[in-house]
């Protein structure tokens, strides 16, 4: 037998053709097949797969003292905000240094860097204006939809 000529579609067609034949034992054979399949699955599936999973042991970790005062919480929040501001400023400085390096590379390559930056600024302004227009249009549609409901 040549296995490359076996097709799942053909096998399914053969099964359906055989099933449609009016034999008196087909329901008995189907019931026995399902029972044997179920029995084999019960026998071969390990018991650990059938058991309920154990509940996880959860350990909660807190890095804050449970008896902190409101002043300590506020001081901690201020310190964290200062740290975030410093990190944000450092990131902006890194980004500006990177832009300066790319500007120098562009000038060395013969590009008009100022014109490119102006074009980028115009594109960004147009995108922001389009976004604002879409938001205003969505708000006006929402107001129009609510207006008939409020008149009733």
Secondary structure, DSSP 4 states (H G I P E B T S, - for coil): --GGG--HHHHHHHHHHHHTS--TTHHHHHHHHHHHHHHHHHHHS-HHHHSPPPPP-------S-TT--HHHHHHHHHHHHHHHHHHHHHHHHHHHHHHHHHHHHHHHHT--HHHHHHHHHHHHHHHHHHHHHHHHHHHHHHHHHHHHHHH-
